[in-house]
């Protein structure tokens, strides 16, 4: 088998994995009964019915409703999953099922907790199969572009390697926050570079030009007034800090000690205020792609 160094580097370093799922409205089983098993065909039908309008029936993020969304619907086949809990940042079935059940606040991805657990799990597995299919396509396309031959068994091994989640990230116990832990957490927040995107007070900074993996403009969350994408629980906040949000500018923080992680989580949790802003897709887009952003690209409208 002929393989170039360029192809190997591209495959093992440059290939992204995908993201997230939607679902629909099913009825939970009656208490005391055993829920019927959801088949692969059922999962495909559920996805086509409840997810395809935004994510596309093949998961490419180009469903007919996607044009009106901001942020755009995730391309499961080519983009990274944002909310992960595993050490290697590869999404597990549980990660995807959690997003289906809870939704993703601050986006158009709503919660679908009325689906049965069997349906949610089946949908999660289907989404991850779309991820694997997209990764396989990417590898083969790259090989063709570089005029290389690559054995199908090698493609399969790479797909397995790039889509097999490791164990769940280990997190400390958080307990209740104290004035001292919040104070230490704020010091860490300032020292760790968080204000460069989120601002000194957590409300975000203007004139900061951020992009996701697909080169779409994005922005840092307003930690005071907007809902957190993964939820406001301390474990969820800790996962975002420890593992980052793949496919976004939000980095991981693997070098924080457990005590530092606890303090930083307590501080970020303390920033959150009620009520939350409920922005429309148009408002979110305007904040991410305003005139200051366009000026940075030399494309601002002439005044």
N, C-alpha and C positions, 0 to 999 in steps of 0.2 A: 504494500500500500504506500502510495506517495503522499507525503504531507509536508507542507512548507512550515518554516519557523513562524512566518507571518500568520498562517492559519491557526497554528497551535496557540499563539499568543492571543489572537482574537477570540478564539473559542474559550480559553481558560480564564481570560481576564476581562474581556469586553462584553460578554453576553448578559443581558439583564433578564431578570425573572419578572413575573407579572404581579397582579394585584388582586383583587377584592370581588365581592359578589353582591348581587341583589336577589330578591326573591319576591314572593307574592303572598296572597292571603289564603291560607288553608285553614281547616278546622282542626283543633287539637283532638286527640282521641278522648272518648268518654272515660272518666275515671273508672279504674277497675278492669278496663279492656286492654288488650295487647294491640298496639298500633301496627298496621300492616307494613311490611318491608317495602321501601321505595326502590324500584328497579332503576337500572341505567336509563331505560327508555322513559320512565317517569321523570327522572332528573332532567333529561333533555327537554321534555315537554314543559316542565316547570320553568326551566331557563328561558325557553322560547317565549312562553306566555308572560312571565313576570320580569325578566331581565333584558330580553332582546331589544326592547324599545330604546334603551339607553346604551347598553353594552354591546348590542349587536348579537345576532343569533350565534355567530361563531366566536364571540368574545373579543372582537377587534376594537371595541369602543366606538364604533361608528353606527350605532342604531339611529333611527330617524329622529329620536328625541334628543340626541346628544348635542346637536348644534346649539340648543338653547341653554345648556348647562354650563355652570362655572363653579368649581373646577370641572373639567370635562370628565365624562364617564371613563373609567379605567379600561385600558386595553389589556386584557388578561394575557394575551399572547405575547406581548412585547415589553410590558412595563412591570415595574417592581410593586410588590404588595407593601403598603405603607405600615400597617399595624401588625407587627409580628411579636412573638414571645420566645423564639428559639435562639440559641446561642449563635448559630450560623446565619441568622436573619432570613432563613427560608421559611415561608409560611407553612404552618401545619393545617390539617383539617379543622382543628379546634380554632385556630386563628381566624380562618375564613368563616366558619360557622358563627363565631362571636360577632363578626361584623354584620352578617346577615340578620342575626337576632337583635343586635343593638342599633344597627345603622351606623352612620358616620356623621355626627353632629357638625354643623357648619358647612355641609355639602348637601347635594340633592339626594344622597343615599339615605333613605329613611329606614327605620327599624321594621322588620318583618317577623315580629315575635309571635304572630298568630299562626305561622306555619308550624307544623308538628316538628319535633326534634328529628325524626327520621327524614323528613323532607329537607330540613336545613342541612343536615349532614350529607345527604345525597347531592344537594346543590353544591355544597362546598367541594365535594370530591369531583363533581363535574367541572367546576371552575378550575380546579388544579389540573385536571386532564387537558383543559384548553391551554393552560400554561405550558404543559409539557409538549403539546402539539406545536405551539408557537415557537418554543425553544428549538425543537427539532427542525422546523422550517428555517429558522435563523441560521443554524449550523450548516444546513445543506446549501442555503443561498450563499453564505459566505464562501463555502468551498467552491461553488460554481463561479463566483466572482473572481476568485483567485486561480481558477482553472486547476483545481486540485481534486483528486479522487480521495474519498474518505469512505471507509467500510461502514456498513450500516450497524454492525455490532459496536464499532467505536462511537458512532453517533448515539447509540442507545446508552452506552456507559457514561457519556458526557451528560446526557439528559438526566440519567439517574443521579449522577453526582451533583448536578446543579439544582435538583428539585427535591432532594431528600432532606427533610428537616432534622436537625440535631435535637438534643434534649432541650427542655425549657430552661431559659435563663434562671439562674439562682438569685433570689432576692432576699434581703433581710426582713425582719419584722419591723413594722413602722410605728405602731402604737400611736398615742396622741401626741400632737405637737406641743411644744413649750415655747415660751418667749426666747429662751436661749437657743433652741434648735432653729427657730425661724431666723434669728439674728445670724447664726453661723451659716445658715443656708443662703441668706442674702449676700454675705461676704463671698461665698463660693460662686454664686450667680454672677457677681461682678468680676471675680477673678477668672472665671472660665470662659469669658468672651460672649456670654449670653446677650448682653446689652447691644452688641454690634448688630443684631437683628431684632431682638425683642424690646430694646430700649431699656434705660435704667429702671423704669417703673413697670415694665412688662407690657405696655400698651402697643409696642411695635414702633418702628422707625420709618419715617418717610424717606424718600430719596435713597433707599437701599434696593438694589436691583437684583432680584433672586430669580432663579430658573429651575425647573424640574428636569428630570432626565431626558424629557422629550423637547427641551428648550422652550417650554411654555413658561410665561411669567407666573411667578407665584409670590407669596409674601409670608412673613412670619405672623403667627397667631397673636392676637391681642389677648394676653393671658389674664387680663382683668375682666374684660367685658364679653368675650366670645366663648362659645363652648369649645372644649378640647375635643379633637377628633376621636380620640380613643376613650373619652370619658374622664370624669373628674376624680375617680377613685385613685387612691395613693399607689396601688399596684400598677394601674395603667400609666400613671405619670412616670413611675419608676422605669417601666419598660421603654417609654419614649426616650427617657434620658439615657438609660444604659445602652439601648440598642439603636437609638436614632430612628429615623423614618426613611427607610430605603426608597431611593428614587427622588428624594427631596434634598434641599441644602441642610436639613437638620442632621447634625452628626451624631455618632454614638459617643459614649463616654466610658470606655472600658476601664480606664485607669482610676476612676473614682473609688475610694474605699467604701465599704458598706456604711460606715458612719457618715461619710460625706454624702453618699447617696440619700440616706435617710434625711439629713438636714436639708439638702437641696429639694427633695420632694416636699417636705413640710413647707418650705418657703414658697415654692410654686403653687402649692395647694392654697396657701394663705392669700395669694394674689387674687384669686377668683372671687368675683362679686356677682350678686344677683340684683336685678334681672339680667339675663343675657341678651346681647344683641341678636336679633333674628334677621340676618341680612338676606336679601334676595340674590339670585345668581348674578343679576345685572350689577348690583352693588358690589359684590365680591370681585367681579371682573373689573369694574371701574377702579377699585382700590389697587388691584394688581397691575393694571395696564393704563394708568392715568398719564397725564401729560409729562410728568417727571420721568416716568419710565420710557415714554416715547422719545423724550429729549436725549436720553442716554443712548438711544439707537439712531439719533439723527432723523427721526421720523415724526416729530411733533407737528401738529397743524400750525400753519402760519397764522399769526394773529394780525 
